[in-house]
Amino acid sequence: MNTSTPNPLPGQNARQLLKDLQAQFPVFRDCLPLAIGIDKQLMTRLPAIERKPLRVALGIHTHSLRYLKTIEKAAVRVDLDGNPADEVTPTHRSHASELIKERLKKQAEQRKLQREAELLARQRSAKLGQLIEKFGRDR
């Protein structure tokens, strides 16, 4: 198999398929706004690809924060060869913006919960140390 243009193998998992697509197509590697129906273009160009892993791989790619940020600012979508295909509608841009806001908010909440859990663990550890010190002296 040629490493510069790998052919995705049937039965492979979606993440590996996405890596193969990124290696083979600059539009994936450079995270450009993909044309609507890019899955059909891929199925035509690479008939060995299975539909389900392709759909999952495209979902992973198009829901990545990097891709959403690209869509949020883009005006034109591109085909597999990087040629202009159709416009990125204001609806698509605002949807990407909302997904980004939700994701960043969720990440901030998770970081806050993690900090609170770490603080609680330190407090428990300090309290335990105090108890050990207190009852260790009495013996």
C-alpha positions in Angstrom: 0.0 0.0 0.0 1.3 3.4 -1.0 1.8 5.6 2.2 1.2 8.9 0.4 -2.4 7.8 -0.6 -3.6 5.1 1.7 -6.7 3.2 0.8 -9.0 2.8 3.7 -9.6 -0.9 4.4 -13.0 -2.5 4.8 -13.9 -3.2 8.4 -11.5 -0.7 9.9 -12.6 1.5 12.7 -13.8 5.1 12.3 -10.9 6.8 14.0 -8.4 5.0 11.8 -10.5 5.7 8.7 -10.4 9.4 9.7 -6.6 9.3 10.0 -6.5 7.7 6.5 -8.8 10.4 5.1 -6.6 13.1 6.6 -3.5 11.6 5.1 -5.1 11.3 1.7 -7.2 14.5 1.4 -5.9 17.9 2.4 -9.5 19.1 3.0 -9.6 16.8 6.0 -6.0 17.4 7.1 -6.5 21.2 6.9 -9.9 21.0 8.5 -11.7 22.9 5.6 -15.5 23.2 5.5 -16.7 20.1 3.8 -19.2 20.2 1.0 -22.7 18.8 1.8 -22.7 15.2 0.5 -19.0 14.7 0.9 -19.8 11.1 2.0 -21.2 10.4 -1.4 -18.0 11.8 -3.0 -15.9 9.6 -0.8 -18.0 6.5 -1.5 -17.5 7.1 -5.2 -13.8 7.8 -5.0 -13.0 5.0 -2.5 -15.6 2.2 -3.1 -13.9 0.0 -0.5 -15.1 2.3 2.4 -17.9 0.9 4.4 -20.8 3.4 5.0 -21.1 3.1 8.8 -17.5 3.7 9.7 -17.4 6.5 7.2 -20.4 8.2 8.8 -18.9 7.8 12.3 -15.5 9.2 11.0 -17.3 12.2 9.4 -19.2 12.8 12.6 -16.0 12.8 14.7 -14.4 15.2 12.2 -17.3 17.6 11.8 -18.0 17.7 15.6 -14.4 18.5 16.5 -13.8 21.9 18.0 -11.3 22.8 15.3 -13.9 22.0 12.5 -16.7 23.9 14.3 -14.5 27.0 14.7 -13.7 26.7 10.9 -17.4 26.5 10.0 -18.2 29.4 12.4 -16.0 31.7 10.3 -16.3 30.1 6.8 -18.2 31.4 3.8 -17.7 28.5 1.3 -17.6 24.7 1.6 -15.2 22.7 -0.5 -15.2 19.3 -2.3 -12.6 16.6 -1.9 -10.2 18.4 -4.2 -10.5 21.7 -2.4 -12.7 23.3 -5.1 -15.5 25.6 -3.9 -18.8 23.7 -3.6 -21.5 25.6 -1.8 -21.9 28.3 0.8 -21.8 27.9 4.5 -25.2 29.2 5.4 -25.7 31.7 8.3 -27.8 28.9 10.0 -24.8 26.5 9.8 -22.4 29.2 11.1 -24.7 30.0 14.1 -25.3 26.3 14.8 -21.5 25.8 14.9 -21.2 28.8 17.2 -23.8 27.4 19.6 -22.1 24.0 19.7 -18.8 25.7 20.5 -20.3 27.7 23.3 -22.0 24.6 24.7 -18.8 22.6 24.5 -16.7 25.3 26.2 -19.3 25.8 28.9 -19.3 22.1 29.6 -15.5 22.0 29.7 -15.4 24.9 32.1 -18.0 23.1 34.3 -15.9 19.9 34.3 -12.8 21.8 35.2 -14.7 23.5 38.1 -15.9 20.1 39.4 -12.4 18.7 39.1 -10.9 21.6 41.1 -13.7 21.2 43.7 -13.0 17.5 44.0 -9.2 18.1 44.3 -9.9 20.7 47.0 -12.1 18.3 48.9 -9.5 15.5 48.7 -6.8 17.9 50.0 -9.1 18.9 52.9 -9.9 15.3 53.8 -6.2 14.4 53.6 -5.3 17.4 55.9 -8.1 16.4 58.3 -6.9 12.8 58.3 -3.4 14.0 59.0 -4.6 16.0 61.9 -6.5 13.0 63.4 -3.5 10.8 63.0 -1.3 13.4 64.6 -3.7 14.0 67.5 -4.4 10.3 68.2 -0.8 9.3 67.5 0.4 11.5 70.3 -1.9 10.1 72.9 -0.6 6.6 72.7 
